[in-house]
């Protein structure tokens, strides 16, 4: 039986499965080589942002989301992709949590969105040109700036619950 540790990093293309029995020696970690013996498998996972992407394991199944908003279910025994929910969210799927005893998956999507206040850009601006300085006092109106902010994708900060198909073992009972 394998004793595995899963590790994922921000701005990384892989979620790694490590064999902890092999990691106890410098040789198992590769000894500076490119292919460490302790590395069991790399699951593809596109994450280009600095956000945390949470994954979960239930039994021999791994659930993970990616930057495109998709969710992937992998087998930890065969290291193969078992299921995919493409575009589960409009923004990055930052969390995929398997229920402990039901074939249910909870996912959350979203990301930090910052207004585009780039004033040095040669692409032009959505905001009006600056006014001349005036000697009279001005009042600050907070609502006006929000009209000029553009968003590339629709905001999707949501939590969704998915009912998964029965696994092969459950379908036979």
C-alpha positions as YAML, in Angstrom:
chain: A
units: angstrom
residues:
- id: 1
  name: UNK
  ca: [0.00, 0.00, 0.00]
- id: 2
  name: UNK
  ca: [1.25, 3.47, -0.90]
- id: 3
  name: UNK
  ca: [1.76, 6.21, 1.63]
- id: 4
  name: UNK
  ca: [1.26, 9.34, -0.44]
- id: 5
  name: UNK
  ca: [1.45, 13.06, 0.17]
- id: 6
  name: UNK
  ca: [-0.22, 15.45, -2.28]
- id: 7
  name: UNK
  ca: [1.30, 18.88, -2.82]
- id: 8
  name: UNK
  ca: [0.15, 21.76, -4.95]
- id: 9
  name: UNK
  ca: [1.73, 25.14, -5.39]
- id: 10
  name: UNK
  ca: [0.51, 28.51, -6.56]
- id: 11
  name: UNK
  ca: [1.18, 29.33, -10.21]
- id: 12
  name: UNK
  ca: [2.01, 25.71, -10.96]
- id: 13
  name: UNK
  ca: [0.86, 23.31, -13.68]
- id: 14
  name: UNK
  ca: [0.95, 20.18, -11.51]
- id: 15
  name: UNK
  ca: [-0.46, 18.63, -8.36]
- id: 16
  name: UNK
  ca: [2.16, 16.13, -7.21]
- id: 17
  name: UNK
  ca: [1.74, 12.77, -5.45]
- id: 18
  name: UNK
  ca: [4.78, 11.79, -3.38]
- id: 19
  name: UNK
  ca: [5.66, 8.39, -1.88]
- id: 20
  name: UNK
  ca: [6.65, 9.23, 1.69]
- id: 21
  name: UNK
  ca: [8.56, 5.97, 2.11]
- id: 22
  name: UNK
  ca: [10.97, 7.01, -0.65]
- id: 23
  name: UNK
  ca: [11.21, 10.63, 0.52]
- id: 24
  name: UNK
  ca: [13.11, 9.67, 3.67]
- id: 25
  name: UNK
  ca: [16.43, 9.64, 1.80]
- id: 26
  name: UNK
  ca: [18.24, 12.14, -0.38]
- id: 27
  name: UNK
  ca: [18.28, 9.49, -3.13]
- id: 28
  name: UNK
  ca: [14.48, 9.22, -2.99]
- id: 29
  name: UNK
  ca: [14.15, 12.96, -3.43]
- id: 30
  name: UNK
  ca: [16.31, 12.76, -6.53]
- id: 31
  name: UNK
  ca: [19.59, 13.86, -4.98]
- id: 32
  name: UNK
  ca: [19.40, 16.94, -7.18]
- id: 33
  name: UNK
  ca: [18.26, 14.98, -10.23]
- id: 34
  name: UNK
  ca: [15.31, 15.82, -12.47]
- id: 35
  name: UNK
  ca: [13.22, 12.71, -11.69]
- id: 36
  name: UNK
  ca: [13.03, 12.01, -7.97]
- id: 37
  name: UNK
  ca: [12.08, 8.43, -7.06]
- id: 38
  name: UNK
  ca: [9.64, 9.68, -4.41]
- id: 39
  name: UNK
  ca: [7.49, 11.42, -7.04]
- id: 40
  name: UNK
  ca: [4.69, 8.99, -7.90]
- id: 41
  name: UNK
  ca: [2.68, 11.09, -10.32]
- id: 42
  name: UNK
  ca: [1.94, 14.62, -11.51]
- id: 43
  name: UNK
  ca: [-1.72, 15.46, -12.07]
- id: 44
  name: UNK
  ca: [-2.20, 18.29, -14.59]
- id: 45
  name: UNK
  ca: [-3.71, 21.39, -12.98]
- id: 46
  name: UNK
  ca: [-3.50, 24.79, -14.62]
- id: 47
  name: UNK
  ca: [-3.16, 27.50, -11.97]
- id: 48
  name: UNK
  ca: [-1.68, 30.78, -13.17]
- id: 49
  name: UNK
  ca: [-2.79, 33.00, -10.29]
- id: 50
  name: UNK
  ca: [-1.48, 33.44, -6.77]
- id: 51
  name: UNK
  ca: [-4.75, 32.18, -5.31]
- id: 52
  name: UNK
  ca: [-4.92, 29.08, -3.16]
- id: 53
  name: UNK
  ca: [-6.56, 26.14, -4.91]
- id: 54
  name: UNK
  ca: [-7.99, 23.63, -2.44]
- id: 55
  name: UNK
  ca: [-8.32, 19.97, -3.37]
- id: 56
  name: UNK
  ca: [-9.77, 17.02, -1.51]
- id: 57
  name: UNK
  ca: [-9.35, 13.27, -1.27]
- id: 58
  name: UNK
  ca: [-12.02, 10.74, -0.39]
- id: 59
  name: UNK
  ca: [-10.96, 7.10, -0.49]
- id: 60
  name: UNK
  ca: [-8.94, 6.71, -3.69]
- id: 61
  name: UNK
  ca: [-10.46, 9.74, -5.44]
- id: 62
  name: UNK
  ca: [-8.92, 13.19, -5.80]
- id: 63
  name: UNK
  ca: [-10.99, 16.28, -6.68]
- id: 64
  name: UNK
  ca: [-9.28, 19.43, -7.97]
- id: 65
  name: UNK
  ca: [-10.27, 22.62, -9.80]
- id: 66
  name: UNK
  ca: [-8.33, 24.82, -12.22]
- id: 67
  name: UNK
  ca: [-8.07, 28.37, -13.58]
- id: 68
  name: UNK
  ca: [-10.57, 27.68, -16.36]
- id: 69
  name: UNK
  ca: [-13.31, 26.88, -13.82]
- id: 70
  name: UNK
  ca: [-13.24, 23.15, -14.57]
- id: 71
  name: UNK
  ca: [-13.23, 20.33, -12.00]
- id: 72
  name: UNK
  ca: [-11.34, 17.07, -12.39]
- id: 73
  name: UNK
  ca: [-11.74, 13.81, -10.49]
- id: 74
  name: UNK
  ca: [-8.69, 11.52, -10.55]
- id: 75
  name: UNK
  ca: [-8.08, 8.01, -9.27]
- id: 76
  name: UNK
  ca: [-5.22, 7.79, -6.79]
- id: 77
  name: UNK
  ca: [-4.85, 4.07, -7.45]
- id: 78
  name: UNK
  ca: [-4.55, 4.25, -11.26]
- id: 79
  name: UNK
  ca: [-3.54, 7.96, -11.56]
- id: 80
  name: UNK
  ca: [-6.09, 8.39, -14.36]
- id: 81
  name: UNK
  ca: [-8.72, 11.06, -14.84]
- id: 82
  name: UNK
  ca: [-12.11, 9.55, -14.01]
- id: 83
  name: UNK
  ca: [-14.48, 12.46, -14.50]
- id: 84
  name: UNK
  ca: [-14.44, 16.08, -15.61]
- id: 85
  name: UNK
  ca: [-16.95, 18.89, -15.15]
- id: 86
  name: UNK
  ca: [-15.84, 21.40, -17.79]
- id: 87
  name: UNK
  ca: [-16.55, 25.07, -17.04]
- id: 88
  name: UNK
  ca: [-18.19, 24.30, -13.68]
- id: 89
  name: UNK
  ca: [-17.60, 28.00, -12.90]
- id: 90
  name: UNK
  ca: [-17.09, 31.09, -15.06]
- id: 91
  name: UNK
  ca: [-14.02, 32.04, -13.04]
- id: 92
  name: UNK
  ca: [-11.32, 29.84, -11.45]
- id: 93
  name: UNK
  ca: [-12.61, 26.86, -9.47]
- id: 94
  name: UNK
  ca: [-10.62, 27.42, -6.29]
- id: 95
  name: UNK
  ca: [-12.05, 24.61, -4.18]
- id: 96
  name: UNK
  ca: [-13.34, 21.08, -4.89]
- id: 97
  name: UNK
  ca: [-14.48, 19.13, -1.83]
- id: 98
  name: UNK
  ca: [-15.74, 15.54, -1.92]
- id: 99
  name: UNK
  ca: [-18.40, 14.52, 0.60]
- id: 100
  name: UNK
  ca: [-17.13, 11.93, 3.11]
- id: 101
  name: UNK
  ca: [-19.72, 9.23, 2.33]
- id: 102
  name: UNK
  ca: [-22.07, 10.45, -0.46]
- id: 103
  name: UNK
  ca: [-21.25, 10.82, -4.15]
- id: 104
  name: UNK
  ca: [-21.51, 14.60, -3.82]
- id: 105
  name: UNK
  ca: [-19.00, 17.33, -4.66]
- id: 106
  name: UNK
  ca: [-19.04, 20.95, -3.47]
- id: 107
  name: UNK
  ca: [-17.10, 23.48, -5.54]
- id: 108
  name: UNK
  ca: [-16.46, 27.17, -5.21]
- id: 109
  name: UNK
  ca: [-15.39, 29.58, -7.89]
- id: 110
  name: UNK
  ca: [-14.22, 33.12, -8.00]
- id: 111
  name: UNK
  ca: [-11.24, 35.29, -7.65]
- id: 112
  name: UNK
  ca: [-10.03, 38.65, -6.59]
- id: 113
  name: UNK
  ca: [-10.98, 41.28, -9.12]
- id: 114
  name: UNK
  ca: [-9.26, 44.63, -9.10]
- id: 115
  name: UNK
  ca: [-10.42, 47.68, -11.04]
- id: 116
  name: UNK
  ca: [-8.35, 48.68, -14.04]
- id: 117
  name: UNK
  ca: [-7.01, 52.10, -13.07]
- id: 118
  name: UNK
  ca: [-4.01, 51.97, -15.42]
- id: 119
  name: UNK
  ca: [-3.48, 55.63, -16.32]
- id: 120
  name: UNK
  ca: [-0.20, 55.12, -18.19]
- id: 121
  name: UNK
  ca: [-1.64, 52.71, -20.73]
- id: 122
  name: UNK
  ca: [-1.49, 53.62, -24.41]
- id: 123
  name: UNK
  ca: [-4.74, 51.69, -24.98]
- id: 124
  name: UNK
  ca: [-6.85, 54.60, -23.85]
- id: 125
  name: UNK
  ca: [-8.96, 54.95, -20.78]
- id: 126
  name: UNK
  ca: [-12.56, 54.45, -19.86]
- id: 127
  name: UNK
  ca: [-12.40, 57.36, -17.43]
- id: 128
  name: UNK
  ca: [-12.88, 60.98, -18.42]
- id: 129
  name: UNK
  ca: [-9.80, 63.19, -18.86]
- id: 130
  name: UNK
  ca: [-8.58, 64.96, -15.70]
- id: 131
  name: UNK
  ca: [-10.03, 68.38, -14.96]
- id: 132
  name: UNK
  ca: [-8.07, 71.50, -14.27]
- id: 133
  name: UNK
  ca: [-7.25, 72.20, -10.68]
- id: 134
  name: UNK
  ca: [-9.74, 74.39, -9.01]
- id: 135
  name: UNK
  ca: [-9.43, 76.51, -5.94]
- id: 136
  name: UNK
  ca: [-12.91, 75.64, -4.73]
- id: 137
  name: UNK
  ca: [-13.56, 72.66, -2.47]
- id: 138
  name: UNK
  ca: [-14.81, 69.48, -4.06]
- id: 139
  name: UNK
  ca: [-16.96, 66.84, -2.52]
- id: 140
  name: UNK
  ca: [-15.97, 63.23, -2.99]
- id: 141
  name: UNK
  ca: [-18.53, 61.03, -4.76]
- id: 142
  name: UNK
  ca: [-17.67, 57.36, -4.49]
- id: 143
  name: UNK
  ca: [-20.14, 55.99, -7.01]
- id: 144
  name: UNK
  ca: [-18.70, 57.66, -10.12]
- id: 145
  name: UNK
  ca: [-15.44, 55.69, -10.31]
- id: 146
  name: UNK
  ca: [-17.23, 52.34, -10.43]
- id: 147
  name: UNK
  ca: [-18.92, 53.23, -13.74]
- id: 148
  name: UNK
  ca: [-15.56, 53.34, -15.49]
- id: 149
  name: UNK
  ca: [-14.27, 49.95, -14.34]
- id: 150
  name: UNK
  ca: [-14.28, 47.25, -16.99]
- id: 151
  name: UNK
  ca: [-14.49, 43.53, -16.30]
- id: 152
  name: UNK
  ca: [-13.18, 40.93, -18.73]
- id: 153
  name: UNK
  ca: [-15.28, 37.99, -17.47]
- id: 154
  name: UNK
  ca: [-18.57, 37.95, -15.61]
- id: 155
  name: UNK
  ca: [-18.11, 37.76, -11.86]
- id: 156
  name: UNK
  ca: [-18.84, 34.29, -10.52]
- id: 157
  name: UNK
  ca: [-18.17, 33.99, -6.81]
- id: 158
  name: UNK
  ca: [-20.38, 30.99, -6.20]
- id: 159
  name: UNK
  ca: [-20.61, 27.68, -4.37]
- id: 160
  name: UNK
  ca: [-22.15, 24.77, -6.27]
- id: 161
  name: UNK
  ca: [-23.08, 21.25, -5.22]
- id: 162
  name: UNK
  ca: [-22.84, 18.40, -7.74]
- id: 163
  name: UNK
  ca: [-24.40, 14.95, -7.54]
- id: 164
  name: UNK
  ca: [-21.86, 12.54, -9.00]
- id: 165
  name: UNK
  ca: [-22.61, 9.31, -10.83]
- id: 166
  name: UNK
  ca: [-22.19, 6.15, -8.74]
- id: 167
  name: UNK
  ca: [-18.68, 4.71, -8.93]
- id: 168
  name: UNK
  ca: [-18.13, 1.25, -10.44]
- id: 169
  name: UNK
  ca: [-18.12, -0.41, -6.99]
- id: 170
  name: UNK
  ca: [-21.40, 1.26, -5.94]
- id: 171
  name: UNK
  ca: [-23.15, 0.48, -9.21]
- id: 172
  name: UNK
  ca: [-22.61, -3.29, -8.74]
- id: 173
  name: UNK
  ca: [-24.25, -3.39, -5.26]
...
